[in-house]
């Protein structure tokens, strides 16, 4: 994880990941009634309820109301205060980005907020709070920028400790992220509690964000689901309502989850899904019916064509550059890459069109220069079929292939590079369990193989069984996700991966 400064006050945090979609949730509470429930019933029921949502392979983003308890920092006389006990933070495992830009982030004072952010960091979760309000998620579809802000404060003295929704800096930040990201999302705490409307102020703020270049605006705070709108063809979801909360009004028991996905044609799509909590219960569950059909019609009309964009160091001059994956206008299914100088915005290289299924930046040699891993659908005389294969390319000394992936050990389904602390990255591949010699296209068994780069190709160092019919593999925030039809079947931490094969890495 790298940290860069933006302007005078803003800090941009980059989270490494390879997943196809991003999910935004509404308000989550870990204090008051939720804490009482855990005291009486234990953690299992809430953990099981949350797992139904977090088992989906996506980058998960939520708004946390409250901060970790700090007795000395707690504000006396504040009518609503949500101090969080350390053990309650365990419920956030499975989320990847947590916003603390809200009116309860300073409930226990600046020390409480700092403690909350440190705890989240120790859990491999990105915390957006105070002046650390932006993250760039490096996904299968390039850089996704997320900016968190709040328009609601409980105390006027909190103004200089939060990132305000009407800050004059926010337009500059959106524009800077836009230059280096596939898409930019503003995740904002605003509106009026229990009012399912878009106020004029919310509309003005959203229009300002869209004018600055934001592709999506997502709201929290009202504790009820708000309307969905469109500004210049871009979606605004004014309030997702509650996700995990203890409020008892019927309207506060219904929430929404926004799923954002960029498809193979570079189209940014959006969909609302319902979650609901029974009266006299604190356990959210997925809605069984399509409760947001009219809202999803609006979102369907807001699908955006985007250019998948990454930034990194690709050449020995060590200048950061922008890599864009763009489609061939006249040849469907083919893509080319364009490399730009970030400062001059001048194109330096444009590749020939290729059938690209997946792209990932990877520093294979530990020299700070990124190579490109592509999954390409290519024909090979080796197995006499068109299939997914791993290719490694470099932009150093002109664009060229370092390795042409005729085959790894078995027929390939998916692959991802995983960064390993104090070592070179590993290629983790999901294979069909049949062989090239005895090919069986109907084979349902799966094998995960871990490879290391030897300078000329890949050496297999470990095989692991996976659940039958798994069809994808991704890496998000320290974990390797094995996926079957979009649902996680297992997660392997990068630490576990490196410790289990440490001997092979040293030899």
Secondary structure, DSSP 8 states (H G I E B T S, - for coil): --EEEETTTEEEEEEEEE-SEEEEEEEEE-SHHHHHHHHHH-SHHHHHHHHHHHTBSSEEEEEEESEE--TTT--TT-SS--EE-GGGGGGGTT-SEEE--STTTTTTHHHHHHHHHHHHHHTT-EEEBTTB-EEEEEETTEEEEEEEEES--S-GGGGGGS-BTT-THHHHHHHHHHHH-SEEEEEEE-S-TT--S--HHHHHHHHHHHHHT-SEEEEESSSSB--EEEETTEEEE--BBEEE----SGGGGEEEEEEEEE-TTSEEEEEEEEEEE-TT---EEE-SS-TTHHHHHHHHTT-EE--EEEEEE-STT--EEEEEEEE-TTSTT-EEEEEEETTT--EEEE---B-EEEEEEE-SSSSS--EEEEEEEEEETTTTEEEEEEEEEE-TTSSEEEEE-S--SS-EEEEEEE--TTS--EEEEEEESS-STT--TT---EEEEEEEE-SSSEEEEEEEEE-TT--EEEEETTEEEEEETTEEEEEEEHHHHHHHTHHHHH-
